[in-house]
Amino acid sequence: MYLEYIIPGLAVIITVIYFLEVHRKINYVKNMKKIVEVIRLLNLDFKIDCLEYDDIYNIRLEKSNQEILIKLVYSKPDYEFIITNAKRWTVNSNPRQWTRKTKPIFVDKSKDFIGLENESFVTTKIVLIYPGVKHVIRYLNESDTVIIKNHVPVDGVHFVTYDDFSNFIKSI
């Protein structure tokens, strides 16, 4: 009796999910090409490896005994990026309406990214906030926060916006 509604409904849901996933992958590839092009234009002689969207990091640059690991995090210029503690980060998509009851949007695999170590290389870890963010904020305790300035590492990780990315890579 209800199968005549359930089956078409499920087909629509599956189709929408499929197209959203395809759209996400297309955007990811487009954004990665843009970022890699910035790196290539700097002529820094790094070997560039691009990984998948769901990996711990998305770009690995390698030159002799140096590696740079880049984790891409999407944000909008009016959002806030919050370092809640040493191993968790969140993107606040609505800073003006935020309350303590607001459910955070945690960045996937941040703990894994922080924990990456490779004894064969001097490793620089970068969270590339793309395309931008209003502030990068770090919680010092439950009530005190500081705004992180560009190029200042927090727990061994540099938080860089796309606008500052080329300058930061050149400075390494």
Secondary structure, 3 states (H helix, E strand, C coil): CCHHHHHHHHHHHHHHHHHHHHHHHHHHHHHHHHHHHHHHHCCCCCEEEECCCCCCCCEEEEECCEEEEEEEEEECCCCEEEEEECCEEEEECCHHHCCCCCCCEECCCHHHHHHCCCCCCEEEEEEEEEECCCEEEEECCCCCEEECCCCCCECCEEEEEHHHHHHHHHHC
